[in-house]
Amino acid sequence: MGMLKTIAQAWKVAEIRSKMIFTLLMLVVFRIGSNIPVPNINRSVLQEMFSGETGLFDLFDLFSGGSFSNFTIFALSITPYITASIIVQLLTIAFPYFERLAKEGMEGRKKMAQITRYMTVVLALVQAIGLTVGLFRKAVVDRSAFSVIVVILVLTAGTAFLMWLGELINDKGIGNGISLLIFGGIVARIPSGIRTIVTGYEGGAMSLVTIIIFIIAAVLVTAGVVLIQEGQRRIPVQYAKRVVGRKMYGGQSTHIPIKVNQAGVIPIIFALSILQFPLTITYFMSQNNAFSVWVTKWLSPSGNPGVWVYGVLNVVLIIFFTYFYTGITFNPNEVANNMKANGGFIPGIRPGKATEDYLNKVMSRITIVGAIFLALIATLPTILGVMVPTLKGIHFGGTSLLIAVGVALDTVRQLENQMLMRNYQGFLK
């Protein structure tokens, strides 16, 4: 109710209302583009290709809101941009040049954003070539050089347009543009999901008990996501008083917020990419191939005992990548040195190495909670599929909820901040 109240109050402010309308219109443009098919593609062949287990491609379809399986102009979605952003972020650890850019403030961030854009276009071009010449080659009607080049350019241009659309939302709208595009794709699949459940119930494939179990699970997971996303450990920090001339500086108290889920949805994406890779390879092989049979039995969520092996590996990988990515995004050594340089200290902890060790200990303890939560969210569809076989069609339901709820909370938080700034401005006037 608090979220709806915030949106209702924001709507009353003309400036914020115009930003909200602009954001909604951009999402409408995104959904229109998601339904414009790429030329020279046989739709019946596409339906046959995505009729069964498609491995990693389910994840791509999730981010594109169904555009990938329908092979529309936004089939690549914003995935190349996400990949480029992660690569650039990892480069800040491996290469001193990128590390310097990260510390140069606004100018450094602009250069890194420009590098990310160029890398996005290159990755989109590579993926477009791979899809057109490789995966979707059977669906291409006219395989002449000109037709293939047209399909490749349309897919690449679609990703570049989405990247521009996301940055446009950042500048003139509300919320993070890239995240909202992913959010729009996930939410757009809700009506078809509801229609599938209703059809299953009417056809006798799903019982009322099954639907009730699904609804209860969805509500509990949503509540858990909100709790974990908002959860944080606040470490108190005090700054020593300093006298410069006749003025006294410092002496205030603040805190370091350490989120329970510092890594977001990235560990789930990494883990799924690794686990689904063998299944994706089998997609290009014969179903009777020895490798395909082995992977289906031992590493597939639909295999036995593959479903349990898959679940255990998924949990282990998610916990590993949660610690790995948290270690990248939060550097206790850098935080401790910055605090020491500015005269800050944690009460009861000596500045320097002792502060770094303390932050490491707190981060390790709080990260395990977030890692276990992410593992539960990611394995929930598999668990539900074993307990209730009629729900096996729900792919990456936990991941979808995690992204959707996280983006919704972040957008509402930005609305609150803009309203707060407006109130302060009115008070100062």
C-alpha positions as CSV (number, residue, x, y, z in Angstrom):
1,M,0.0,0.0,0.0
2,G,2.9,2.3,0.8
3,M,4.2,1.9,-2.8
4,L,0.8,2.7,-4.3
5,K,0.5,5.8,-2.1
6,T,3.9,7.0,-3.2
7,I,3.0,6.6,-6.9
8,A,-0.4,8.4,-6.3
9,Q,1.3,11.3,-4.5
10,A,4.0,11.6,-7.3
11,W,1.3,11.6,-10.0
12,K,-0.1,14.8,-8.4
13,V,3.2,16.7,-9.1
14,A,3.2,18.0,-12.7
15,E,6.9,17.6,-13.3
16,I,7.1,14.1,-12.0
17,R,3.9,13.1,-13.7
18,S,5.3,14.2,-17.1
19,K,8.4,12.0,-16.4
20,M,6.2,9.0,-15.5
21,I,4.1,9.4,-18.7
22,F,7.3,9.7,-20.8
23,T,8.6,6.5,-19.2
24,L,5.4,4.6,-19.9
25,L,5.4,5.8,-23.5
26,M,8.9,4.6,-24.0
27,L,7.9,1.2,-22.6
28,V,5.0,1.1,-25.0
29,V,7.5,1.8,-27.9
30,F,9.6,-1.1,-26.5
31,R,6.6,-3.5,-26.5
32,I,5.5,-2.4,-30.0
33,G,9.0,-3.1,-31.3
34,S,9.0,-6.5,-29.5
35,N,6.1,-7.5,-31.8
36,I,7.6,-6.4,-35.1
37,P,9.0,-9.5,-36.8
38,V,12.4,-9.7,-38.5
39,P,11.9,-10.0,-42.3
40,N,12.6,-13.2,-44.2
41,I,11.9,-15.6,-41.3
42,N,9.6,-18.7,-41.3
43,R,7.4,-18.5,-38.2
44,S,6.4,-22.2,-38.3
45,V,10.0,-23.3,-38.1
46,L,10.5,-21.0,-35.0
47,Q,7.6,-22.7,-33.2
48,E,9.1,-26.1,-33.8
49,M,12.5,-24.9,-32.5
50,F,11.1,-23.6,-29.2
51,S,8.6,-26.3,-28.6
52,G,10.8,-28.3,-26.1
53,E,13.8,-27.8,-23.8
54,T,15.9,-24.9,-25.2
55,G,18.5,-24.6,-22.4
56,L,20.1,-21.3,-22.1
57,F,17.8,-19.7,-24.7
58,D,15.0,-19.7,-22.1
59,L,17.1,-17.1,-20.2
60,F,17.5,-15.0,-23.3
61,D,13.7,-15.2,-23.9
62,L,13.1,-14.1,-20.3
63,F,15.2,-10.9,-20.7
64,S,13.6,-10.1,-24.1
65,G,10.0,-10.6,-23.0
66,G,9.4,-13.4,-25.6
67,S,11.1,-11.4,-28.5
68,F,13.9,-14.0,-28.7
69,S,11.6,-17.0,-29.4
70,N,9.5,-14.9,-31.8
71,F,12.7,-13.5,-33.4
72,T,11.5,-9.9,-33.6
73,I,13.7,-6.8,-34.1
74,F,14.4,-6.8,-30.4
75,A,15.3,-10.5,-30.3
76,L,18.7,-9.8,-28.8
77,S,17.1,-7.5,-26.2
78,I,19.4,-5.6,-23.9
79,T,21.5,-8.7,-23.2
80,P,24.6,-7.4,-25.1
81,Y,24.6,-4.2,-23.0
82,I,24.4,-6.2,-19.7
83,T,27.3,-8.4,-20.9
84,A,29.3,-5.4,-21.9
85,S,28.6,-3.7,-18.5
86,I,29.8,-6.7,-16.6
87,I,32.9,-7.1,-18.7
88,V,33.8,-3.4,-18.2
89,Q,33.2,-3.8,-14.5
90,L,35.5,-6.8,-14.3
91,L,38.2,-5.0,-16.3
92,T,38.5,-2.4,-13.5
93,I,40.1,-5.2,-11.5
94,A,42.3,-6.6,-14.2
95,F,43.6,-3.5,-15.9
96,P,45.0,-0.3,-14.2
97,Y,43.6,1.9,-17.0
98,F,40.0,0.9,-16.2
99,E,40.8,1.2,-12.5
100,R,41.9,4.8,-13.0
101,L,38.8,5.6,-15.0
102,A,36.6,4.2,-12.2
103,K,38.3,6.6,-9.7
104,E,38.2,9.7,-12.0
105,G,34.7,10.7,-11.0
106,M,32.2,11.9,-13.6
107,E,34.7,12.1,-16.5
108,G,35.9,8.6,-15.9
109,R,32.3,7.3,-15.7
110,K,31.5,9.0,-19.1
111,K,34.5,7.3,-20.7
112,M,33.5,3.9,-19.3
113,A,29.9,4.4,-20.5
114,Q,31.2,5.2,-24.0
115,I,33.4,2.1,-24.0
116,T,30.3,0.1,-22.8
117,R,28.3,1.4,-25.7
118,Y,30.9,0.5,-28.3
119,M,31.3,-2.9,-26.8
120,T,27.5,-3.4,-26.8
121,V,27.3,-2.8,-30.6
122,V,30.2,-5.2,-31.2
123,L,28.7,-7.9,-29.0
124,A,25.3,-7.4,-30.6
125,L,26.8,-7.8,-34.1
126,V,28.6,-11.0,-33.1
127,Q,25.4,-12.4,-31.5
128,A,23.3,-11.4,-34.5
129,I,25.7,-13.2,-36.9
130,G,25.7,-16.3,-34.6
131,L,21.9,-16.4,-34.5
132,T,21.3,-15.7,-38.2
133,V,24.0,-18.0,-39.6
134,G,23.9,-20.6,-36.8
135,L,20.9,-21.1,-34.5
136,F,18.1,-19.6,-36.7
137,R,19.6,-20.6,-40.1
138,K,16.7,-23.1,-40.7
139,A,14.2,-20.4,-40.2
140,V,15.8,-18.0,-42.7
141,V,13.7,-18.2,-45.9
142,D,16.1,-16.5,-48.3
143,R,19.7,-17.4,-47.5
144,S,21.3,-15.1,-50.0
145,A,24.1,-12.8,-48.7
146,F,21.9,-9.7,-49.0
147,S,19.0,-11.2,-47.0
148,V,21.4,-12.5,-44.3
149,I,23.1,-9.1,-43.9
150,V,19.7,-7.4,-43.6
151,V,18.7,-9.7,-40.8
152,I,22.0,-9.2,-39.0
153,L,21.8,-5.4,-39.3
154,V,18.2,-5.3,-38.1
155,L,19.0,-7.3,-35.0
156,T,22.1,-5.2,-34.2
157,A,20.1,-2.0,-34.8
158,G,17.4,-3.3,-32.5
159,T,19.9,-3.6,-29.6
160,A,21.4,-0.2,-30.3
161,F,17.9,1.3,-30.3
162,L,17.1,-0.3,-27.0
163,M,20.3,1.0,-25.5
164,W,19.5,4.5,-26.6
165,L,15.9,4.1,-25.3
166,G,17.2,3.1,-21.9
167,E,19.5,6.1,-21.7
168,L,16.7,8.3,-22.8
169,I,14.6,7.0,-19.9
170,N,17.5,7.7,-17.6
171,D,17.7,11.4,-18.8
172,K,14.0,12.3,-19.2
173,G,12.1,9.6,-17.3
174,I,11.9,7.8,-13.9
175,G,14.1,4.9,-12.9
176,N,16.9,3.0,-14.5
177,G,16.1,2.7,-18.2
178,I,17.9,-0.6,-18.9
179,S,16.3,-2.2,-15.8
180,L,12.9,-1.0,-16.8
181,L,13.2,-2.5,-20.2
182,I,13.9,-5.9,-18.7
183,F,11.1,-5.3,-16.2
184,G,8.7,-4.5,-19.1
185,G,9.6,-7.7,-20.9
186,I,9.0,-9.8,-17.8
187,V,5.7,-8.1,-16.9
188,A,4.5,-8.5,-20.5
189,R,4.7,-12.3,-20.1
190,I,2.3,-12.3,-17.1
191,P,-1.0,-12.3,-19.2
192,S,0.2,-15.3,-21.3
193,G,1.2,-17.1,-18.0
194,I,-2.3,-16.5,-16.5
195,R,-3.9,-17.6,-19.8
196,T,-1.8,-20.9,-19.6
197,I,-2.9,-21.5,-16.1
198,V,-6.6,-20.9,-16.9
199,T,-6.4,-23.1,-20.0
200,G,-4.7,-25.8,-18.0
201,Y,-7.5,-25.6,-15.3
202,E,-10.3,-25.7,-17.9
203,G,-8.7,-28.6,-19.7
204,G,-8.2,-30.6,-16.5
205,A,-4.3,-30.4,-16.7
206,M,-4.2,-28.3,-13.5
207,S,-6.3,-28.7,-10.3
208,L,-7.5,-25.9,-8.1
209,V,-5.1,-27.2,-5.4
210,T,-2.2,-26.8,-7.8
211,I,-3.2,-23.2,-8.6
212,I,-3.5,-22.4,-4.9
213,I,0.0,-23.8,-4.2
214,F,1.4,-21.7,-7.0
215,I,-0.3,-18.5,-5.8
216,I,0.9,-19.1,-2.2
217,A,4.4,-19.8,-3.4
218,A,4.4,-16.6,-5.5
219,V,3.2,-14.4,-2.6
220,L,5.8,-15.9,-0.2
221,V,8.6,-15.5,-2.7
222,T,7.6,-11.9,-3.4
223,A,7.5,-11.1,0.3
224,G,10.9,-12.7,0.7
225,V,12.4,-10.8,-2.2
226,V,11.1,-7.5,-0.8
227,L,12.5,-8.3,2.7
228,I,16.0,-9.3,1.3
229,Q,16.2,-6.5,-1.2
230,E,15.5,-3.9,1.5
231,G,17.6,-5.6,4.2
232,Q,20.9,-4.1,5.1
233,R,23.4,-4.0,8.0
234,R,24.3,-0.4,9.0
235,I,27.8,-0.1,10.4
236,P,28.1,3.1,12.5
237,V,30.9,5.5,11.5
238,Q,32.1,8.5,13.5
239,Y,34.4,11.3,12.2
240,A,36.9,13.0,14.5
241,K,36.7,16.7,15.1
242,R,39.3,18.8,13.3
243,V,40.1,22.5,13.9
244,V,41.2,24.4,10.7
245,G,41.9,28.0,11.5
246,R,38.9,29.2,13.5
247,K,36.5,26.6,12.1
248,M,35.8,23.1,13.4
249,Y,35.1,20.3,10.9
250,G,33.9,16.7,11.4
251,G,32.4,15.3,14.6
252,Q,29.3,13.9,12.8
253,S,28.1,10.4,12.8
254,T,27.0,8.3,9.8
255,H,26.9,4.7,8.7
256,I,28.0,2.3,6.0
257,P,25.0,0.4,4.5
258,I,25.9,-3.2,3.6
259,K,23.0,-4.8,1.7
260,V,22.1,-8.4,2.4
261,N,21.8,-9.0,-1.4
262,Q,24.8,-6.9,-2.6
263,A,25.2,-8.9,-5.8
264,G,21.7,-8.6,-7.1
265,V,20.6,-11.1,-9.7
266,I,24.1,-11.5,-11.3
267,P,25.1,-14.7,-9.5
268,I,21.9,-16.4,-10.7
269,I,22.6,-15.4,-14.3
270,F,26.2,-16.6,-14.1
271,A,25.2,-20.0,-12.6
272,L,22.4,-20.5,-15.1
273,S,24.7,-19.7,-18.0
274,I,27.2,-22.4,-16.9
275,L,24.5,-25.0,-16.1
276,Q,22.5,-24.4,-19.2
277,F,25.5,-24.5,-21.5
278,P,25.6,-28.3,-21.9
279,L,21.9,-28.4,-22.6
280,T,22.3,-25.7,-25.2
281,I,25.0,-27.8,-26.9
282,T,22.7,-30.8,-27.1
283,Y,20.1,-28.6,-28.9
284,F,22.4,-28.7,-32.0
285,M,22.8,-32.5,-31.7
286,S,20.7,-35.5,-32.3
287,Q,18.5,-36.6,-29.3
288,N,19.9,-40.1,-29.6
289,N,23.5,-38.9,-29.4
290,A,25.4,-40.4,-26.4
291,F,26.4,-37.0,-25.1
292,S,22.8,-35.7,-25.4
293,V,21.4,-38.7,-23.5
294,W,24.0,-38.4,-20.8
295,V,23.4,-34.6,-20.3
296,T,19.6,-35.1,-20.3
297,K,19.9,-37.8,-17.6
298,W,22.5,-36.3,-15.3
299,L,22.4,-32.5,-15.9
300,S,18.9,-31.6,-17.0
301,P,16.1,-30.3,-14.7
302,S,13.8,-32.8,-16.5
303,G,16.1,-35.8,-16.0
304,N,16.4,-38.3,-13.2
305,P,18.6,-38.0,-11.2
306,G,19.6,-34.9,-13.2
307,V,17.0,-32.7,-11.5
308,W,18.8,-33.3,-8.1
309,V,22.3,-32.9,-9.6
310,Y,21.2,-29.7,-11.4
311,G,19.7,-28.3,-8.2
312,V,22.8,-29.0,-6.0
313,L,25.1,-27.6,-8.6
314,N,22.9,-24.5,-9.0
315,V,23.0,-23.8,-5.2
316,V,26.8,-24.3,-5.1
317,L,27.5,-22.0,-8.1
318,I,25.1,-19.3,-6.9
319,I,26.8,-19.2,-3.5
320,F,30.2,-19.0,-5.1
321,F,29.3,-16.3,-7.6
322,T,27.6,-14.3,-4.8
323,Y,30.8,-14.1,-2.8
324,F,32.8,-13.5,-6.0
325,Y,30.7,-10.6,-7.3
326,T,30.2,-9.1,-3.8
327,G,34.0,-9.1,-3.5
328,I,34.2,-7.1,-6.8
329,T,31.6,-4.5,-5.9
330,F,32.6,-3.9,-2.3
331,N,36.3,-3.5,-1.4
332,P,36.8,-3.4,2.4
333,N,40.5,-2.3,1.9
334,E,39.4,0.8,-0.1
335,V,36.6,1.7,2.3
336,A,38.9,1.4,5.3
337,N,41.6,3.5,3.7
338,N,39.1,6.2,2.7
339,M,37.7,6.3,6.2
340,K,41.2,6.6,7.7
341,A,42.2,9.4,5.3
342,N,39.1,11.4,6.3
343,G,39.4,10.9,10.0
344,G,36.6,8.3,10.2
345,F,36.4,5.2,12.4
346,I,34.0,2.5,13.5
347,P,33.4,2.8,17.3
348,G,35.5,0.2,19.1
349,I,37.6,-0.7,16.0
350,R,41.0,0.8,15.3
351,P,41.4,2.5,11.9
352,G,43.3,0.7,9.1
353,K,43.9,-3.0,9.0
354,A,41.5,-3.7,12.0
355,T,38.7,-1.9,10.2
356,E,39.3,-3.8,7.0
357,D,39.2,-7.2,8.9
358,Y,36.0,-6.1,10.7
359,L,34.3,-5.1,7.4
360,N,35.5,-8.4,5.8
361,K,34.0,-10.4,8.7
362,V,30.6,-8.6,8.6
363,M,30.5,-8.9,4.8
364,S,31.2,-12.6,4.9
365,R,28.4,-13.2,7.4
366,I,25.8,-11.1,5.7
367,T,26.6,-12.4,2.2
368,I,25.9,-16.0,3.2
369,V,22.3,-15.0,4.0
370,G,21.9,-13.3,0.6
371,A,23.6,-16.2,-1.2
372,I,21.3,-18.9,0.4
373,F,18.2,-16.7,-0.4
374,L,19.3,-16.4,-4.1
375,A,19.9,-20.1,-4.3
376,L,16.4,-20.8,-2.9
377,I,14.8,-18.3,-5.4
378,A,16.7,-19.9,-8.3
379,T,15.9,-23.5,-7.4
380,L,12.2,-22.8,-6.5
381,P,10.9,-23.6,-10.1
382,T,12.8,-26.9,-10.1
383,I,11.4,-27.8,-6.6
384,L,7.9,-26.9,-7.6
385,G,8.3,-28.9,-10.8
386,V,9.2,-32.0,-8.8
387,M,6.4,-31.5,-6.2
388,V,3.8,-30.4,-8.7
389,P,4.6,-31.8,-12.1
390,T,1.9,-29.6,-13.8
391,L,4.0,-26.5,-12.9
392,K,7.1,-27.7,-14.9
393,G,6.4,-25.1,-17.5
394,I,7.3,-22.2,-15.2
395,H,10.9,-21.4,-16.2
396,F,13.0,-19.1,-14.1
397,G,10.0,-17.8,-12.1
398,G,12.2,-16.9,-9.1
399,T,14.6,-15.0,-11.2
400,S,11.8,-13.1,-12.9
401,L,10.3,-12.1,-9.5
402,L,13.7,-11.0,-8.2
403,I,14.3,-8.7,-11.1
404,A,10.8,-7.4,-11.3
405,V,10.4,-6.6,-7.6
406,G,14.0,-5.2,-7.4
407,V,13.3,-2.8,-10.3
408,A,9.9,-1.8,-8.9
409,L,11.4,-1.0,-5.5
410,D,14.3,1.0,-7.0
411,T,11.9,3.0,-9.2
412,V,9.6,3.8,-6.3
413,R,12.7,4.8,-4.2
414,Q,13.7,7.2,-7.0
415,L,10.2,8.7,-7.0
416,E,10.4,9.3,-3.3
417,N,13.8,10.9,-3.7
418,Q,12.5,13.3,-6.4
419,M,9.5,14.2,-4.2
420,L,11.8,14.8,-1.3
421,M,14.1,17.1,-3.3
422,R,11.1,19.0,-4.5
423,N,9.8,19.5,-1.0
424,Y,13.3,20.8,0.1
425,Q,13.4,23.1,-2.8
426,G,10.0,24.5,-1.9
427,F,11.0,25.0,1.7
428,L,14.2,26.9,0.7
429,K,12.2,29.2,-1.6
